[in-house]
Amino acid sequence: MGKKLIGILLGLCLLLPSIAMANGNSLQEKCKGTNMDCYEKRSHHMMDKNWKEEMKKKQQLLLAFVNKYTPEKKKEWEAVIKDRNKLIEKWSSPQYAEKRKQWKKIKMAKIEELHKQYEEGKISKEEFLKKVHSGKEMGQWKIYQEIQTSVKNHDDKKTAQLLNQLLEHYKQKNEMMRAALKS
């Protein structure tokens, strides 16, 4: 059960923005105008309406980096990205609407509980934000940012290393998404 839940949560992080925008949520309303207003400026979380377009732009940029720094892995990258896009498309289909709804319910309950703990003074604002965004600092977001930094610093060796690390991360996430779709 734990592995399935983790797979669902990790594999679907990209879909939360579209689900949240479609339904809205009470926590967003509670947080507006407060010092907890982490929901206002979320374009970096792909909360805009064109998240698929933004995702494609990032994928194209990654492939440009791959062409420059690890051209020997271009075909592998293209296959992984194609697979990832198919998995996301499948998850977005009406066939998986109930699973998406269940996943969102679990995720929002967790956030509501964390918000309650914050309001009661049991956790700090920093702890709340860290827990709400848990896992992201360890995943593709951090690696992607490190790649951009190493490219700016003209550190070709580090960029190649980070691209290989991100490729492995994408492969693992694809497997988790595939498992979540099967469960």
C-alpha positions in Angstrom: 0.0 0.0 0.0 2.8 2.4 0.9 4.7 1.9 -2.4 1.5 2.4 -4.3 0.7 5.6 -2.5 4.2 6.9 -3.0 4.1 6.0 -6.7 0.8 7.7 -7.1 2.0 10.8 -5.2 5.3 11.1 -7.1 3.9 10.2 -10.4 1.1 12.7 -10.3 2.8 15.8 -9.0 2.5 17.3 -12.4 -1.2 16.8 -12.5 -2.0 18.4 -9.2 -2.0 21.9 -10.7 -4.6 21.2 -13.3 -6.8 19.4 -10.8 -6.5 22.1 -8.2 -7.3 24.8 -10.8 -10.4 22.9 -11.9 -11.8 22.4 -8.5 -10.3 25.1 -6.3 -9.8 24.4 -2.6 -10.6 25.8 0.7 -7.0 26.0 1.8 -6.1 28.4 -1.0 -9.0 30.7 0.2 -7.8 30.5 3.8 -4.2 31.4 2.8 -4.9 34.3 0.5 -3.7 37.5 2.0 -1.9 35.8 4.9 1.8 35.1 5.4 1.0 31.6 4.2 0.1 32.8 0.8 2.3 30.4 -1.1 -0.5 29.8 -3.6 -0.5 33.2 -5.1 2.7 33.1 -7.2 2.7 29.5 -8.4 3.7 29.9 -12.1 6.9 28.1 -11.1 4.6 25.2 -10.1 3.0 25.2 -13.5 -0.3 26.4 -12.0 -1.0 28.5 -15.2 -3.4 27.2 -17.8 -0.6 26.3 -20.2 1.2 23.8 -18.0 1.5 21.3 -20.9 3.1 24.0 -23.0 5.5 24.9 -20.2 6.3 21.2 -19.8 7.1 20.9 -23.5 9.4 24.0 -23.3 11.3 22.5 -20.4 11.6 19.2 -22.3 12.9 21.0 -25.4 15.4 22.9 -23.3 16.5 19.6 -21.7 17.0 18.0 -25.1 19.0 21.0 -26.2 21.3 20.5 -23.2 21.5 16.8 -24.0 22.5 17.6 -27.6 25.3 19.8 -26.3 26.5 17.9 -23.2 25.5 14.2 -23.6 24.7 13.7 -27.3 25.3 9.9 -26.9 22.2 9.7 -24.8 19.9 11.7 -27.0 17.9 8.7 -28.2 17.5 7.4 -24.7 16.3 10.8 -23.5 13.8 11.1 -26.3 12.4 7.6 -25.5 12.1 8.5 -21.8 10.4 11.8 -22.5 8.0 10.2 -25.0 7.1 7.5 -22.5 6.6 10.1 -19.7 4.3 12.1 -21.9 2.2 9.0 -22.8 1.9 8.1 -19.1 0.8 11.7 -18.2 -1.7 11.6 -21.0 -3.0 8.3 -19.9 -3.3 9.5 -16.3 -5.2 12.6 -17.5 -7.7 10.4 -19.4 -11.3 10.0 -18.2 -10.5 6.4 -17.4 -8.4 7.4 -14.4 -10.7 10.2 -13.2 -11.6 8.3 -10.0 -8.0 7.5 -9.2 -7.1 11.2 -9.7 -10.0 12.2 -7.4 -8.9 9.8 -4.7 -5.2 10.9 -5.0 -6.3 14.6 -4.7 -8.5 13.8 -1.7 -5.5 12.2 0.1 -3.2 15.0 -0.8 -5.6 17.8 0.2 -6.3 16.0 3.5 -2.6 16.0 4.3 -2.3 19.7 3.5 -5.3 20.5 5.6 -3.9 18.6 8.5 -0.5 20.5 8.1 -2.3 23.8 7.9 -4.2 22.9 11.1 -0.9 22.1 12.9 0.5 25.4 11.7 -2.6 27.4 13.0 -2.3 25.6 16.4 1.4 26.6 16.6 2.6 23.0 16.5 4.8 23.6 13.4 6.4 26.8 12.0 5.7 28.4 8.7 8.9 27.0 7.3 8.1 23.5 8.4 4.6 23.8 6.9 5.9 24.9 3.6 8.6 22.3 3.6 6.1 19.5 4.3 3.6 20.8 1.8 6.3 20.7 -0.8 8.0 17.6 0.5 10.1 15.6 -1.9 10.4 18.3 -4.4 13.7 19.5 -3.2 15.1 16.0 -3.6 13.6 15.4 -7.1 13.7 16.7 -10.6 13.2 20.3 -9.6 16.5 20.5 -7.7 18.4 18.6 -10.4 16.8 20.8 -13.1 17.9 24.0 -11.3 21.4 22.6 -10.7 21.6 21.9 -14.5 20.7 25.5 -15.3 23.3 26.7 -12.8 26.0 24.5 -14.2 25.2 25.6 -17.8 25.5 29.3 -16.7 28.8 28.5 -15.0 30.0 26.7 -18.1 30.7 23.6 -16.1 30.3 21.0 -18.9 31.4 18.0 -16.8 28.9 18.8 -14.0 26.1 19.5 -16.5 26.7 16.1 -18.2 26.7 14.4 -14.8 23.4 16.1 -13.7 21.8 15.3 -17.0 22.6 11.6 -16.5 21.2 11.9 -12.9 18.0 13.5 -14.2 17.6 10.8 -16.9 17.8 8.1 -14.2 15.3 10.1 -12.1 12.9 10.3 -15.0 13.2 6.6 -15.6 12.4 5.8 -12.0 9.4 8.2 -12.0 8.1 6.6 -15.2 8.2 3.2 -13.6 6.4 4.6 -10.5 3.8 6.2 -12.7 3.4 2.9 -14.7 2.9 1.0 -11.4 0.4 3.6 -10.2 -1.6 3.2 -13.4 -1.7 -0.6 -13.0 -2.8 -0.5 -9.3 
